[in-house]
Amino acid sequence: MVEELARAWPSLELLHLEAHSHDHRPLVTIRSLLALAQYCPRLRQIRLDFDASSVPEHPANAHRRETFRQPNVRWLDVSHSPISSAVDVARYLAALFPKLSMMHSAKQDWPRNHPDNTARVLVEIGYADLWWRVPSLLRVFQIIEQEEDTPSDSSSVDSTG
């Protein structure tokens, strides 16, 4: 669904799609961000509910990696997205969006002393804790990605031993 949208609107600059239900996981997955990175080069802001409970290792293969980097996305609101690993999500986002600097989750606003102590609320609070960790991990992975892309200066290496 998101890939068709991205292909249809390549000049898209802002995307706000929110279809959250506390009872069901979003049908859109974190893999949908790859289509947005690939087909929407002008995209700057994304607000999207997506399932981040299963994250691919890397959003692109090594031979075509640059094709999928989208340097204009600076802001991502994940709204009510479920998540299972802050590390995996941060690594994936850093590979797609090297300039992403602002993130928000609806769960960051979730009151810790909410009167409703159902299992659903406890799960939501667990997601909030994981999303809270993503921005700092994201920055670390962005630095690593940047260093991997920077050619090393082999001319300064003394090979005479």
N, C-alpha and C positions, 0 to 999 in steps of 0.2 A: 504494500500500500504506500509506504513512504517513498520507496524507489520510484514509483509511477509519478507521485507528486513532484519529486525532485527533478525528474526528467521533463515534466511538463512545465515547470517554472524555474528554469535555470537562472533567471535574474532575481530570484527571491533574496531579500535582504533580512527579513524578520519572519520567523515562523513561531506561531503560538497555537499548538494543538494540545488540548487537555481533555482527556476522556478517562477520568479516574473513577474507579469503583472500589470501595473498601472490600467488597466481597470477591472481586476477581482480579487476577493479574492482568496488566496491559497486554494486548495482543502484539503490540509493537515491541521489538527487542532492541537492545543496544546496537545490534548490527545495522539498524536503520540509519544510525549516524554516519556510517560509511557511505551510504548513498547520498546523503546530504553533503558530505565533504567532497564527494566525487563529482556531483552534478550541479551544485549550487556554489559557484566560486565567489559570489558576492555576499553570501550569507554571513551576517554578523551576530545575530542573536537567535537563540533557540530556546523555546519553552515547550517541553515534550515529556509526557509520561511514557516511560519505556521500562521493560523488564531487564534489569541488569543483574539478574541472578545467575546467568550463565554468560560468561564473557569469553570471546575468542582470544587466542593467544596474542595475535597481532592482526590489525585490520587489513593488512595487505602483504603480498609476498615480497621478498627482498628485491626482486627485479623491477617491480613497478611501484615501489613504495612512495616515491615523490608524487606520483599521480594522485594519490589519495590525501595528501596533506592539504588542509584548507587553512590558510593563515589569517583569514579575516574574522573567523568566529572568536569573539572575545567574551561572550556572556552565554551561560547555559543555566537554565532553570529546569531541574529534573522533577519538579513538583512532587508527586507522590510515588515516585519510581521505587520498586523493590530492588534491593541490592544484597549481594552475598559476600563480596570481597572488595574492600576499598582499594587494595593494592592493584588488583586486576583491572578494576574500572579506571583508576588513575593512569595506569600504563596505557590502556586502550585510548583514552581521551588525549593523552599527551602525543601519541603517535598520529592521531587524526588532526588535532587542533593545537599546533605549537604555540599559538598566542592566546589561548584561552586563559583568562585571568579572573573572571568573576563567575562564581557558581552559587546557586541557591537551591535549597530543597524545602518543600513545604514542611517537611519533618523538622527542620531547624526551628520552626516556630511552634512546634508541638510542646505544650506545657508539660513539664516533668511530673507535676503533681496533679495530673488530670484525674478527675473523680471516677472515671470509667476504667476499672481495672481488669477488663476482659483480656483474653489472650490476644485479640486483635490489636489492642492498644499496646501491649507489651511488644508485639512484633513491630509495630510502627515505631516505637521508641528505639528498638534495635536497629532499624533502618536509619533512623536519624543519627545514631551514633556512628554508623559506617559512613554516611554521606558527609558528616562533619569532618571526617579524616581525609576525604578525597582531595580537597584543594591543596593541602600541604604536600601530599604525596604527588599530586599532579605536577607541582613546580619542580620537584626532584626529578621526575621522569622527563619533563621538558628539558631540563639542563642536560640530562644524559643523552637524549635524542639530539640536542644541539651539538654536543661534543662529538657524537658519533658521525655527524654530518660534516664536521669541520675537518678538512684534510690536514693530516699531520705534516709537519715540516721535516722531511727526512734529510734535507741538505745540511742540517746542523749536527747530524749524528756522525761521530768520528768512527769510521770503519777501519782505522789503522790498528786499533787494538791497543 
